Amino acid sequence: MTPDARTSLPYRRGVGIMVLNRDGRVLVAQRIDMPSEAWQMPQGGIDKGESPIEAARRELCEEIGTCNGDFLGESRDWYKYDLPAELAGRLWRGRFRGQTQKWFAFRFAGDDSEINLETETPEFLAWKWVEPVEVPQLIVPFKRDIYAAILEEFAPYWSR
C-alpha cells in the first residue's frame, strides 16, 4: 500500500487494556500472527453499538480467557497509531490506516490459572507478567509511544 493511499484511510476505533496483578506487574501476551517476538497488552476493536468500556470487558474475556478484573480507570484521551506500510494492506482487510484507542486499567482479581489463551479465536502464543518499565522494550516499535504514554498515565495504578 502506498503512503498516500494509507493516509486517506480512517482509523479503526478500539480499546487497549492494561491488566495489572496484585504486585503491580503488567500482563503482556505474544501475538500468534507476527513473525517477530511481538508482545502487547490485550486490545481490540469496538463493535457497533458497544461502548468503549463494554468493548474492553469483552476483549479481556476473549483474549485472555477470563473476565476476572476490577476496573481501575480509563485514559483521559484517545491514543492513535499508524500501521507500518507492510501491515496496512493486510490487517483489517486494508480498510484502516491504524487505530485510535481508549485505554482501560484493570486489576486482575483471580488466580493465574484462570488465564487461558486457548480461546475461541486465539490471538496469543504465550503470556507473562512483567514490570511496567519493561513493557516498551517488548512492544513493536510503531506502538511504543502509546505504551509509554499509557504507562505514564496509569502509573498511579502500578506504582508501589
C-alpha positions as CSV (number, residue, x, y, z in Angstrom):
1,M,0.0,0.0,0.0
2,T,1.4,3.4,-0.9
3,P,1.8,6.1,1.7
4,D,-0.8,8.3,0.0
5,A,-3.4,5.5,-0.1
6,R,-2.7,4.7,3.6
7,T,-3.1,8.2,4.8
8,S,-6.5,8.5,3.1
9,L,-7.9,5.6,5.2
10,P,-9.7,6.2,8.5
11,Y,-8.6,4.9,12.0
12,R,-10.2,1.8,13.5
13,R,-11.8,2.6,16.8
14,G,-10.6,0.2,19.5
15,V,-9.6,-0.3,23.1
16,G,-6.5,-1.3,24.9
17,I,-6.3,-2.9,28.3
18,M,-3.6,-2.7,30.9
19,V,-4.1,-5.7,33.2
20,L,-2.2,-5.4,36.5
21,N,-1.7,-8.1,39.1
22,R,-1.6,-7.6,42.8
23,D,2.1,-6.9,42.7
24,G,1.7,-4.1,40.1
25,R,3.1,-6.1,37.2
26,V,1.6,-5.9,33.7
27,L,0.2,-8.7,31.6
28,V,1.7,-8.9,28.1
29,A,1.0,-11.6,25.6
30,Q,2.9,-12.8,22.5
31,R,1.0,-12.5,19.2
32,I,0.4,-15.6,17.1
33,D,0.4,-13.7,13.8
34,M,3.7,-11.8,14.0
35,P,6.9,-13.3,12.7
36,S,8.9,-11.4,15.3
37,E,8.6,-11.8,19.1
38,A,5.8,-9.2,19.3
39,W,4.3,-8.8,22.7
40,Q,1.4,-6.5,23.6
41,M,-1.3,-5.8,26.1
42,P,-4.8,-7.0,25.3
43,Q,-6.6,-4.8,22.8
44,G,-9.3,-5.0,20.1
45,G,-12.0,-3.2,18.2
46,I,-15.2,-1.7,19.4
47,D,-18.3,-3.4,17.9
48,K,-21.2,-1.5,16.6
49,G,-23.5,-0.2,19.4
50,E,-20.8,-1.1,22.0
51,S,-19.4,1.5,24.5
52,P,-15.6,1.5,24.9
53,I,-15.8,0.0,28.5
54,E,-18.1,-2.7,27.2
55,A,-15.5,-3.5,24.4
56,A,-12.7,-3.5,27.0
57,R,-14.5,-6.0,29.2
58,R,-15.4,-8.2,26.2
59,E,-11.8,-8.1,24.8
60,L,-10.5,-9.1,28.2
61,C,-12.6,-12.2,28.2
62,E,-12.0,-13.0,24.5
63,E,-8.2,-12.6,24.6
64,I,-7.1,-13.9,27.9
65,G,-10.0,-16.2,28.7
66,T,-11.1,-14.6,31.9
67,C,-13.3,-11.6,32.8
68,N,-12.0,-11.5,36.4
69,G,-10.7,-7.9,36.5
70,D,-11.6,-5.0,38.7
71,F,-11.9,-1.7,36.8
72,L,-9.3,0.9,37.9
73,G,-9.7,3.7,35.4
74,E,-9.6,4.9,31.8
75,S,-7.3,7.1,29.8
76,R,-8.1,10.8,29.5
77,D,-7.7,10.8,25.8
78,W,-7.9,8.5,22.7
79,Y,-4.5,7.4,21.5
80,K,-3.8,6.7,17.9
81,Y,-1.1,4.9,15.9
82,D,-0.5,4.3,12.2
83,L,0.3,0.8,10.9
84,P,3.6,0.4,9.0
85,A,3.0,0.2,5.2
86,E,3.7,-3.5,5.1
87,L,0.9,-4.2,7.6
88,A,-1.7,-1.6,6.5
89,G,-2.7,-3.5,3.4
90,R,-3.0,-6.8,5.3
91,L,-4.7,-6.1,8.6
92,W,-8.4,-5.4,8.8
93,R,-8.7,-6.1,5.1
94,G,-6.8,-2.9,4.3
95,R,-9.7,-0.7,5.4
96,F,-7.8,1.3,8.2
97,R,-4.6,3.1,8.5
98,G,-4.2,2.3,12.2
99,Q,-6.2,2.5,15.4
100,T,-7.4,5.1,17.7
101,Q,-7.8,3.6,21.2
102,K,-9.3,4.3,24.5
103,W,-7.3,2.6,27.2
104,F,-8.5,1.0,30.4
105,A,-6.7,-0.3,33.5
106,F,-8.0,-3.4,35.4
107,R,-6.6,-5.2,38.5
108,F,-6.6,-8.9,37.9
109,A,-8.7,-10.4,40.7
110,G,-8.1,-14.0,40.1
111,D,-5.5,-16.7,40.1
112,D,-3.0,-17.1,37.3
113,S,-4.6,-20.5,36.4
114,E,-7.7,-18.6,35.2
115,I,-5.7,-17.0,32.3
116,N,-6.4,-19.2,29.3
117,L,-5.1,-18.3,25.8
118,E,-6.9,-21.2,24.2
119,T,-10.0,-19.0,23.5
120,E,-12.5,-19.4,20.7
121,T,-10.2,-17.3,18.4
122,P,-6.7,-17.5,19.9
123,E,-4.5,-14.4,19.3
124,F,-1.6,-15.2,21.6
125,L,1.0,-17.9,22.0
126,A,2.2,-17.1,25.5
127,W,1.7,-14.6,28.3
128,K,3.7,-13.3,31.2
129,W,3.7,-10.7,34.0
130,V,6.4,-8.0,33.6
131,E,7.5,-4.9,35.4
132,P,5.8,-1.9,33.8
133,V,9.2,-0.4,32.9
134,E,9.9,-3.5,30.8
135,V,6.8,-3.1,28.6
136,P,8.1,-0.6,26.0
137,Q,11.1,-2.8,25.1
138,L,8.8,-5.8,24.4
139,I,6.4,-3.9,22.1
140,V,6.6,-3.4,18.3
141,P,8.2,-0.1,17.5
142,F,5.1,1.5,16.0
143,K,3.2,1.2,19.3
144,R,5.9,2.2,21.7
145,D,4.9,5.9,22.0
146,I,1.4,4.9,23.0
147,Y,2.6,2.3,25.5
148,A,4.9,4.8,27.1
149,A,2.1,7.4,27.4
150,I,-0.3,4.8,28.9
151,L,2.3,3.6,31.4
152,E,2.8,7.2,32.5
153,E,-0.9,8.0,32.7
154,F,-1.6,4.7,34.6
155,A,1.4,5.0,36.9
156,P,-0.8,5.6,40.0
157,Y,-2.3,2.1,39.5
158,W,1.0,0.2,39.2
159,S,3.3,2.3,41.4
160,R,4.0,0.8,44.7
